[in-house]
């Protein structure tokens, strides 16, 4: 876990910590310094601190936090490492960050490494020192009770490769390749787009990208994958979906999916005179595209659920019919069948 720098207790600390709560006299919400901070609260633009952590306290214990970055050098360092974040908040001027600070949590190790890199100049040196202080401040008391609980078990969970449902979102950063077998037990890989909410109630919904053939061209499609609530700690690899890199055979899986995807691409893009194939196995008739995904011209707003029930029903009926009638000799035929083998082309 990131440690607070030794100079945090200096008379002019670079971090300002405020408690925001209802003032019993006026009935209004007001800031007050934390017990270990200087009693004065500067007005206007703050140039003496690198950042301000405001801990918002509520009567129902749903406390949260927010961070205002004052140091342009610190903000530039954050932009350098977090500008790829899908919400695109870091290329702009400094803004307020709200807990649970997803971008920081997803790139925590990367930011910790940045604090150890050799500074380019004195400004960069100060920025890296401020970043170390920022990470240490969040890890030791972020203002968000759920996030504070996450940091208490973060290291042990990493070592044991386990996770709780409440902190499940922390292992699915945008762009992560995740692995699962949602259709016929076949290996599949998806790309994380986003999560609907970091602290889920009954289930975690992952918004993901996949690619499919619509009869004319390959399209990027958005779909949602759902992980239901569970109690206690659970091995990450026991989840229906988890980061591909945690699978001990991830390189072999990648190779297999790439080869399979290339074959599927060849089938889909075959010219008119080369569309006769010899095939032996189960097929699903009169179905096109990826189940549960409505093709909408790369419309990012289309977020259908992941559901393979209709295909499985058809497949089971086909198998029952196949068993009752006996096996027939396979013949060359031009059939239209659903094939979900497009990953990592």
C-alpha positions in Angstrom: 0.0 0.0 0.0 1.2 3.5 -0.8 2.7 5.2 2.3 2.3 8.9 3.1 5.5 10.8 2.6 7.4 11.8 5.7 7.0 15.5 5.1 3.2 15.3 5.3 3.3 16.6 8.9 5.3 19.8 7.9 3.9 23.1 9.0 2.9 23.9 5.4 1.6 20.6 4.0 0.9 20.2 0.3 -2.4 18.4 1.0 -5.4 20.1 2.5 -8.1 17.9 4.1 -11.5 19.3 4.9 -14.6 17.8 6.5 -17.9 19.0 4.9 -20.9 18.5 7.1 -24.0 20.3 8.4 -23.3 23.1 10.8 -25.5 22.7 13.8 -25.8 26.4 14.3 -26.8 27.5 10.8 -28.2 24.2 9.5 -26.1 24.6 6.3 -23.3 22.5 5.0 -19.9 24.0 5.7 -16.2 23.0 5.4 -14.0 22.7 8.4 -10.4 21.6 8.6 -9.6 18.1 9.6 -8.3 17.7 13.2 -4.7 17.4 12.0 -4.9 20.4 9.6 -4.2 24.1 10.0 -7.4 25.9 11.3 -7.5 28.5 8.5 -9.2 27.8 5.2 -7.8 29.9 2.3 -10.4 31.8 0.2 -10.3 32.0 -3.6 -7.6 30.2 -5.7 -5.4 28.0 -3.5 -1.8 28.1 -4.5 -0.2 26.7 -1.3 -1.6 23.2 -1.7 -1.2 20.6 -4.4 -4.8 19.3 -3.8 -7.7 19.5 -1.4 -9.5 16.3 -0.2 -13.0 17.1 0.9 -14.7 14.4 3.0 -18.5 14.8 2.8 -20.2 13.5 5.9 -24.0 12.5 5.8 -26.4 11.4 8.4 -27.0 8.1 6.7 -23.3 7.2 6.7 -23.2 7.2 2.9 -20.1 9.4 3.1 -18.1 10.1 0.0 -15.1 12.3 -1.0 -14.0 14.7 -3.7 -10.5 16.0 -4.7 -9.7 19.4 -6.1 -6.3 19.5 -7.9 -4.6 22.9 -7.4 -1.1 22.0 -8.8 -0.8 22.3 -12.5 2.3 20.1 -12.4 0.3 17.3 -10.6 -2.5 17.6 -13.0 -0.1 17.4 -16.0 1.3 14.2 -14.5 -2.1 12.7 -14.1 -2.9 13.7 -17.7 0.2 11.9 -18.8 -0.9 8.6 -17.3 -4.7 8.9 -17.4 -5.6 10.7 -20.6 -6.7 7.5 -22.2 -9.6 7.2 -19.6 -12.9 6.9 -21.6 -14.6 9.9 -19.8 -11.9 12.2 -21.3 -11.7 14.4 -18.3 -7.9 14.6 -18.0 -6.9 16.4 -21.2 -8.8 19.4 -20.0 -8.0 21.9 -17.2 -8.0 20.7 -13.6 -11.5 19.7 -12.3 -12.9 18.1 -9.2 -12.6 14.3 -9.0 -15.3 12.4 -7.2 -15.0 9.1 -5.2 -14.5 6.3 -5.8 -12.0 7.9 -8.2 -12.3 5.1 -10.8 -9.5 6.3 -13.1 -7.0 6.5 -10.2 -8.0 3.1 -8.8 -7.8 1.4 -12.2 -4.3 2.7 -12.8 -3.1 2.6 -9.2 0.1 0.5 -9.9 0.9 2.6 -12.9 0.7 5.8 -10.8 2.7 4.3 -8.0 5.4 3.5 -10.5 5.3 7.1 -11.8 6.2 8.4 -8.3 9.4 6.3 -8.5 10.6 7.4 -11.9 13.5 9.9 -12.3 12.1 13.4 -12.5 12.8 15.5 -15.6 13.3 18.8 -13.7 12.4 20.5 -10.4 8.8 21.0 -11.4 8.4 17.4 -12.4 10.1 16.4 -9.1 7.5 18.3 -7.1 4.7 16.9 -9.2 5.8 13.3 -8.5 6.1 14.0 -4.8 2.6 15.5 -4.9 1.3 12.4 -6.7 2.8 10.2 -4.0 1.1 12.3 -1.4 -2.2 12.1 -3.3 -2.1 8.3 -3.5 -1.1 8.0 0.2 -3.9 10.4 1.3 -6.5 8.4 -0.6 -5.3 5.0 0.6 -5.2 6.2 4.3 -8.6 7.9 4.3 -10.4 8.8 1.1 -13.7 10.1 2.6 -15.6 7.2 0.9 -16.3 4.5 3.5 -16.6 1.8 0.9 -13.3 2.8 -0.8 -11.5 2.9 2.6 -12.8 -0.7 3.2 -11.4 -1.7 -0.2 -7.9 -0.5 0.7 -7.8 -2.3 3.9 -8.0 -5.7 2.1 -6.6 -4.7 -1.2 -3.1 -6.3 -0.8 -4.3 -9.5 0.7 -7.0 -9.9 -2.0 -4.3 -9.4 -4.7 -2.1 -12.0 -3.2 -4.9 -14.5 -2.9 -6.4 -13.5 -6.3 -9.8 -13.2 -4.6 -12.5 -10.5 -4.7 -15.6 -9.4 -2.9 -18.8 -8.5 -4.8 -18.6 -4.9 -3.4 -15.1 -4.4 -4.9 -15.7 -6.4 -8.1 -15.7 -3.3 -10.3 -12.0 -2.6 -9.5 -10.7 -5.5 -11.7 -12.6 -4.4 -14.8 -10.9 -1.3 -16.1 -12.0 0.1 -19.5 -10.1 -1.7 -22.3 -9.5 -4.9 -20.3 -9.8 -8.2 -22.1 -12.2 -10.4 -20.1 -12.7 -14.1 -20.6 -15.8 -16.2 -20.3 -17.8 -19.1 -21.8 -21.4 -17.8 -22.1 -22.3 -19.7 -25.3 -22.0 -23.5 -25.6 -19.0 -23.5 -23.3 -16.8 -22.0 -26.0 -13.9 -19.7 -25.1 -14.8 -16.0 -25.7 -13.1 -12.7 -25.1 -14.7 -9.3 -24.7 -13.4 -5.8 -24.3 -14.6 -3.8 -21.3 -16.2 -0.5 -22.3 -17.4 0.7 -18.9 -19.3 -0.3 -15.8 -22.8 1.1 -15.0 -22.0 1.8 -11.4 -19.0 1.1 -9.2 -20.8 0.0 -6.1 -23.5 -2.4 -7.4 -26.5 -3.6 -5.4 -27.8 -7.0 -6.7 -25.6 -7.5 -9.8 -22.6 -5.9 -11.6 -23.3 -5.0 -15.2 -20.3 -4.8 -17.5 -20.7 -2.8 -20.7 -18.5 -4.5 -23.3 -17.5 -4.4 -26.9 -17.5 -7.3 -29.3 -17.5 -7.6 -33.0 -19.9 -9.4 -35.4 -20.8 -9.8 -39.0 -24.1 -8.3 -40.1 -24.2 -9.9 -43.5 -22.3 -7.0 -45.2 -19.5 -6.0 -42.9 -18.0 -6.5 -39.4 -19.5 -4.2 -36.8 -18.5 -3.2 -33.3 -21.4 -4.0 -31.0 -22.1 -3.0 -27.4 -23.5 -5.6 -25.0 -23.8 -6.0 -21.2 -22.5 -9.0 -19.2 -24.0 -9.6 -15.7 -22.3 -11.0 -12.6 -24.8 -11.7 -9.8 -24.2 -10.8 -6.2 -22.3 -13.3 -4.0 -21.3 -13.3 -0.4 -17.9 -13.1 1.1 -14.6 -13.6 -0.8 -14.5 -15.5 -4.1 -11.6 -16.6 -6.3 -11.5 -14.3 -9.3 -11.2 -17.3 -11.7 -14.4 -18.8 -10.4 -16.4 -15.8 -11.8 -18.3 -16.2 -15.0 -16.2 -13.4 -16.5 -12.7 -12.4 -15.3 -9.6 -10.7 -16.8 -8.1 -12.9 -19.5 -4.5 -12.4 -18.2 -5.5 -14.3 -15.0 -6.1 -17.5 -16.9 -2.9 -19.6 -16.9 -3.6 -20.6 -20.5 -4.3 -17.1 -21.8 -1.6 -17.1 -24.5 -3.0 -20.4 -25.9 -6.5 -19.1 -25.7 -5.5 -15.9 -27.6 -3.9 -18.0 -30.3 -6.9 -20.3 -30.6 -9.3 -17.3 -30.8 -7.2 -15.5 -33.3 -7.1 -18.6 -35.6 -10.8 -19.1 -35.1 -11.6 -15.5 -35.9 -9.5 -15.6 -39.0 -11.4 -18.6 -40.2 -14.7 -16.9 -39.5 -13.5 -13.8 -41.3 -12.7 -16.0 -44.4 -16.1 -17.6 -44.3 -17.9 -14.2 -44.0 -15.9 -12.4 -46.7 -15.8 -15.3 -49.2 -16.7 -14.2 -52.7 -19.9 -15.3 -54.4 -18.4 -18.2 -56.2 -16.6 -19.6 -53.1 -19.3 -20.0 -50.5 -19.8 -23.7 -50.6 -18.3 -25.4 -47.5 -18.2 -28.9 -46.1 -19.4 -28.8 -42.5 -20.2 -31.4 -39.9 -21.8 -30.5 -36.6 -24.8 -28.6 -35.0 -26.2 -25.5 -36.6 -28.8 -23.0 -35.7 -31.1 -22.0 -38.6 -32.6 -18.6 -39.4 -30.6 -16.6 -36.8 -28.1 -13.9 -37.5 -25.8 -11.7 -35.4 -24.8 -11.9 -31.8 -27.7 -12.9 -29.5 -29.0 -10.2 -27.2 -27.2 -7.5 -29.3 -29.3 -5.3 -31.7 -27.1 -4.1 -34.5 -27.4 -0.3 -34.6 -24.6 1.1 -36.7 -22.0 1.3 -33.9 -24.5 3.1 -31.7 -22.8 3.3 -28.3 -26.2 3.9 -26.7 -27.5 0.5 -27.5 -26.8 -1.6 -24.4 -28.8 -4.8 -24.6 -28.5 -7.6 -22.0 -26.4 -10.7 -22.6 -28.8 -13.5 -23.2 -28.2 -16.8 -25.1 -31.4 -18.5 -24.1 -33.0 -18.4 -27.5 -30.0 -20.0 -29.2 -29.7 -22.7 -26.6 -33.4 -23.6 -27.0 -33.0 -24.0 -30.7 -29.8 -26.0 -30.2 -31.5 -28.3 -27.8 -34.4 -28.9 -30.1 -32.0 -29.6 -32.9 -30.1 -32.1 -30.8 -33.4 -33.9 -29.8 -34.5 -34.1 -33.4 -31.0 -35.3 -34.4 -31.1 -38.0 -31.7 -34.7 -39.2 -32.6 -34.1 -39.4 -36.4 -30.5 -40.8 -36.3 -27.4 -39.4 -38.0 -27.6 -38.6 -41.6 -24.6 -38.4 -44.0 -23.2 -35.0 -44.2 -23.5 -33.3 -47.5 -22.1 -30.1 -49.0 -24.6 -27.4 -48.5 -24.8 -23.6 -48.4 -26.3 -22.9 -45.0 -26.8 -19.8 -42.9 -25.8 -20.4 -39.4 -24.9 -18.4 -36.3 -21.2 -18.4 -35.4 -19.9 -16.4 -32.5 -16.2 -16.8 -33.4 -15.1 -13.3 -34.1 -12.9 -12.5 -31.2 -9.5 -10.8 -31.7 -9.5 -10.9 -35.5 
